[in-house]
Amino acid sequence: MINDEPEPPEPDGEATVVDPTMVLSALHDSVDVVVAVLTEHEDWGPSGLRDGQYASDVVADQAIHELLDPRGYGVLSEESGLREPDEPGMPVVVVDPLDGSTNASRGLPWYATSLCAVDDDGPLAAVVANLVSGTRYDAVRGWGARRDGEPIRRTGEPPMNEAIIGLSGLPPRDLGWGQFRSLGAAALDLCAVADGRLDGYVDCSVDAHGVWDYLGALLVCAEAGVEVVDAHGRDLCVLDPEARRTPVAGAGPVLAEALLGARRSF
């Protein structure tokens, strides 16, 4: 754990000190195993275990656990809940093994694996990987964000009436943006704001997103200069599998405020 203040000793010794580069490497390794297992996977239908879950979700989740569990990480997954870390100071990795699994089940090419390691200071490292194109976004707190190894930094913002906005759910009326897209994978939608393909993102549903849906992209956005907030002012970094949030992001402060005001109007 990176902290200016020393941690009190634990019964079995001091808290583990983690290297952010090693954490980032573990997240990329996790994507690699998902890609490998899904390459051989043939059942893209429902899992039969719970509503809204696909067999591909379960297979991807198991692959990530098999890699991260022996390394001592905690894991908070949409598919399997919370596994605490083995030692104090080890991060909890918030995982959406297959973000956009309905897209995947229908052959729509917009789905991802999203991972974000969280320590006592919040999001530490993240990887969001488009499982169709192979594009990978990553970020480490304070070190910046990248797309396929190249730094990304969002600059400039269009006016609201010229902006192209990613949506989840439908608003009750036209809220004043130029155009919108509803693509079906929140992590990729938010990363598209970070790299400039979209200008903003608004969740028009009522508390539909768990922390695994957006946290990896939140760190990518933050390190690329794009703020992601909850429409109702709540903390977005919560290690609670029951918590749901309503994320909103804009390419710059003026557009972000306009989108936030629009979302709060209904």
C-alpha positions as CSV (number, residue, x, y, z in Angstrom):
1,M,0.0,0.0,0.0
2,I,1.3,3.4,-0.9
3,N,0.8,5.8,2.0
4,D,2.7,8.6,3.7
5,E,1.7,7.4,7.1
6,P,3.0,4.0,8.4
7,E,0.4,1.4,9.0
8,P,0.0,-0.2,12.4
9,P,1.6,-3.7,12.6
10,E,-0.7,-6.6,12.0
11,P,-0.5,-9.7,14.1
12,D,1.4,-11.5,11.3
13,G,3.5,-8.5,10.3
14,E,3.2,-5.2,8.6
15,A,0.8,-4.5,5.7
16,T,2.0,-5.6,2.3
17,V,3.5,-2.8,0.2
18,V,2.4,-3.2,-3.4
19,D,4.2,-2.0,-6.6
20,P,1.7,-0.3,-8.9
21,T,3.5,-1.7,-12.0
22,M,3.1,-5.2,-10.7
23,V,-0.6,-4.6,-10.0
24,L,-1.0,-3.3,-13.6
25,S,0.8,-6.3,-14.9
26,A,-1.6,-8.6,-13.0
27,L,-4.6,-6.8,-14.5
28,H,-3.2,-7.2,-18.0
29,D,-2.5,-10.9,-17.2
30,S,-6.2,-11.2,-16.2
31,V,-7.3,-9.9,-19.6
32,D,-5.0,-12.3,-21.3
33,V,-6.6,-15.3,-19.6
34,V,-10.1,-14.0,-20.4
35,V,-9.1,-13.7,-24.1
36,A,-7.7,-17.2,-24.0
37,V,-10.7,-18.9,-22.4
38,L,-13.3,-17.0,-24.6
39,T,-11.4,-17.9,-27.7
40,E,-12.2,-21.6,-27.0
41,H,-15.7,-20.8,-25.6
42,E,-18.8,-21.8,-27.6
43,D,-21.8,-21.2,-25.3
44,W,-22.8,-17.6,-25.4
45,G,-26.3,-18.2,-24.0
46,P,-27.7,-17.8,-20.5
47,S,-25.9,-19.5,-17.7
48,G,-29.1,-20.8,-16.1
49,L,-27.7,-19.7,-12.7
50,R,-29.4,-16.3,-12.4
51,D,-31.3,-13.9,-14.5
52,G,-29.2,-11.8,-16.8
53,Q,-26.1,-13.9,-16.5
54,Y,-24.5,-15.6,-19.4
55,A,-22.3,-18.7,-19.6
56,S,-19.5,-16.5,-20.9
57,D,-19.7,-14.3,-17.8
58,V,-19.1,-17.3,-15.6
59,V,-16.2,-18.7,-17.7
60,A,-14.5,-15.3,-17.8
61,D,-15.0,-14.8,-14.0
62,Q,-13.5,-18.2,-13.2
63,A,-10.4,-17.5,-15.3
64,I,-9.8,-14.2,-13.5
65,H,-10.2,-15.8,-10.1
66,E,-7.8,-18.6,-11.0
67,L,-5.1,-16.0,-11.8
68,L,-5.7,-13.4,-9.1
69,D,-6.6,-15.6,-6.1
70,P,-3.2,-17.3,-5.8
71,R,-1.5,-14.0,-5.9
72,G,-3.4,-12.8,-2.9
73,Y,-5.6,-10.1,-4.4
74,G,-9.1,-9.5,-3.2
75,V,-11.7,-9.7,-5.9
76,L,-15.1,-8.0,-6.1
77,S,-16.8,-9.4,-9.2
78,E,-20.2,-8.9,-10.7
79,E,-20.5,-12.7,-11.1
80,S,-19.1,-14.0,-7.7
81,G,-19.3,-11.2,-5.1
82,L,-16.4,-10.2,-2.8
83,R,-13.4,-12.3,-1.9
84,E,-11.2,-10.5,0.7
85,P,-7.5,-10.1,0.0
86,D,-5.2,-12.6,1.7
87,E,-3.1,-9.9,3.5
88,P,-3.6,-6.3,4.7
89,G,-2.5,-3.9,2.1
90,M,-3.2,-6.1,-0.9
91,P,-5.7,-4.4,-3.3
92,V,-9.2,-5.5,-4.1
93,V,-9.6,-5.9,-7.8
94,V,-13.1,-4.8,-8.9
95,V,-14.0,-6.9,-11.9
96,D,-16.5,-7.0,-14.7
97,P,-15.4,-10.1,-16.5
98,L,-17.6,-9.4,-19.5
99,D,-19.0,-5.9,-19.7
100,G,-21.6,-5.9,-22.5
101,S,-22.3,-9.6,-22.2
102,T,-25.7,-9.2,-23.9
103,N,-23.9,-7.6,-26.9
104,A,-21.5,-10.6,-26.9
105,S,-24.4,-13.0,-26.8
106,R,-25.9,-11.4,-29.9
107,G,-22.7,-10.9,-31.8
108,L,-22.6,-7.1,-31.4
109,P,-18.9,-6.1,-31.4
110,W,-18.8,-3.9,-28.3
111,Y,-17.9,-5.7,-25.1
112,A,-15.0,-5.7,-22.7
113,T,-13.2,-7.0,-19.6
114,S,-12.9,-4.2,-17.0
115,L,-10.6,-4.4,-13.9
116,C,-9.7,-1.8,-11.3
117,A,-7.4,-2.4,-8.3
118,V,-8.4,-0.4,-5.3
119,D,-6.3,0.3,-2.2
120,D,-6.9,2.4,0.8
121,D,-6.6,5.6,-1.2
122,G,-9.0,4.5,-3.9
123,P,-8.5,3.4,-7.5
124,L,-4.9,2.5,-8.0
125,A,-4.6,0.8,-11.4
126,A,-7.0,-0.2,-14.2
127,V,-7.3,-2.0,-17.5
128,V,-10.3,-1.9,-19.8
129,A,-9.9,-4.2,-22.8
130,N,-12.2,-4.3,-25.9
131,L,-12.5,-8.0,-26.4
132,V,-13.4,-7.6,-30.1
133,S,-10.8,-5.1,-31.4
134,G,-8.2,-5.9,-28.8
135,T,-7.8,-2.2,-27.8
136,R,-6.6,-1.8,-24.2
137,Y,-6.9,1.2,-22.0
138,D,-4.9,1.3,-18.9
139,A,-4.1,3.8,-16.1
140,V,-2.2,4.1,-12.9
141,R,-3.1,6.7,-10.3
142,G,-1.0,9.8,-10.8
143,W,0.8,8.3,-13.9
144,G,-1.7,9.1,-16.6
145,A,-3.8,7.0,-19.0
146,R,-3.0,5.1,-22.2
147,R,-4.7,3.5,-25.1
148,D,-2.7,0.6,-26.6
149,G,0.4,2.0,-24.9
150,E,0.0,5.6,-26.1
151,P,-0.8,8.4,-23.7
152,I,-4.3,9.9,-23.9
153,R,-5.3,13.2,-22.6
154,R,-8.7,14.8,-23.4
155,T,-8.5,18.5,-24.3
156,G,-11.3,20.8,-25.4
157,E,-15.0,20.3,-25.2
158,P,-17.8,21.0,-27.7
159,P,-21.0,22.9,-26.7
160,M,-23.9,20.8,-25.6
161,N,-25.8,21.2,-28.8
162,E,-22.8,19.8,-30.8
163,A,-21.8,17.0,-28.4
164,I,-22.1,13.3,-29.2
165,I,-23.2,11.5,-26.0
166,G,-23.1,7.9,-25.0
167,L,-26.3,6.8,-23.2
168,S,-27.4,3.9,-21.0
169,G,-31.2,3.8,-20.9
170,L,-33.4,6.4,-22.5
171,P,-34.1,9.9,-21.2
172,P,-37.8,11.1,-21.1
173,R,-37.1,13.8,-23.7
174,D,-34.4,15.3,-25.9
175,L,-32.0,16.9,-23.4
176,G,-30.2,19.2,-25.8
177,W,-27.2,17.3,-27.1
178,G,-26.3,17.1,-30.7
179,Q,-26.4,13.3,-31.1
180,F,-26.4,10.3,-28.9
181,R,-25.3,6.6,-29.1
182,S,-26.5,3.8,-26.9
183,L,-23.8,1.2,-27.3
184,G,-24.4,-1.2,-24.4
185,A,-21.1,-1.4,-22.4
186,A,-20.5,1.3,-19.9
187,A,-16.8,0.7,-19.5
188,L,-16.1,1.1,-23.2
189,D,-18.5,4.0,-23.5
190,L,-16.7,5.9,-20.7
191,C,-13.3,5.1,-22.2
192,A,-14.5,6.5,-25.5
193,V,-15.0,9.8,-23.7
194,A,-11.4,9.6,-22.4
195,D,-10.0,9.1,-25.9
196,G,-12.3,11.6,-27.7
197,R,-14.6,9.3,-29.7
198,L,-17.6,10.4,-27.5
199,D,-17.9,13.8,-25.8
200,G,-19.9,12.6,-22.7
201,Y,-21.8,9.8,-21.1
202,V,-25.1,9.8,-19.2
203,D,-26.7,6.9,-17.4
204,C,-30.5,7.6,-17.9
205,S,-31.5,4.5,-15.9
206,V,-32.3,4.5,-12.2
207,D,-29.3,3.2,-10.2
208,A,-28.6,0.4,-12.7
209,H,-24.8,0.2,-12.6
210,G,-22.7,-1.6,-10.1
211,V,-19.2,-0.5,-9.3
212,W,-17.7,-3.1,-11.6
213,D,-19.5,-1.5,-14.6
214,Y,-17.6,1.8,-14.4
215,L,-14.7,1.8,-12.0
216,G,-11.9,0.8,-14.4
217,A,-13.1,3.4,-16.9
218,L,-13.4,5.9,-14.1
219,L,-9.6,5.8,-13.4
220,V,-8.8,5.9,-17.2
221,C,-11.1,9.0,-17.5
222,A,-9.6,10.6,-14.4
223,E,-6.1,10.2,-15.6
224,A,-7.1,11.4,-19.1
225,G,-8.6,14.6,-17.7
226,V,-12.3,13.6,-17.7
227,E,-14.3,13.6,-14.5
228,V,-16.9,10.9,-13.8
229,V,-19.4,11.6,-11.1
230,D,-22.6,10.1,-9.7
231,A,-25.7,12.0,-10.8
232,H,-26.8,12.2,-7.1
233,G,-23.5,13.1,-5.6
234,R,-22.6,9.8,-4.1
235,D,-19.1,8.2,-3.9
236,L,-18.5,6.1,-7.0
237,C,-15.7,4.0,-5.4
238,V,-17.6,1.6,-3.2
239,L,-16.6,-2.0,-2.4
240,D,-20.2,-3.0,-1.9
241,P,-21.7,-5.6,-4.3
242,E,-25.2,-4.3,-3.6
243,A,-24.5,-0.6,-4.3
244,R,-25.8,0.9,-7.5
245,R,-24.9,4.3,-9.0
246,T,-25.7,6.7,-11.9
247,P,-22.5,7.8,-13.6
248,V,-22.3,10.9,-15.7
249,A,-19.1,12.2,-17.6
250,G,-18.3,15.1,-19.8
251,A,-15.3,16.1,-21.9
252,G,-14.8,19.3,-20.0
253,P,-16.3,21.2,-17.0
254,V,-18.9,23.2,-18.9
255,L,-20.3,20.2,-20.8
256,A,-20.1,18.0,-17.7
257,E,-22.1,20.5,-15.7
258,A,-24.7,20.7,-18.5
259,L,-25.0,16.9,-18.7
260,L,-25.3,16.6,-14.9
261,G,-28.0,19.3,-14.9
262,A,-29.8,17.5,-17.7
263,R,-29.7,14.2,-15.8
264,R,-30.9,15.7,-12.6
265,S,-33.9,17.2,-14.4
266,F,-35.7,13.8,-14.4
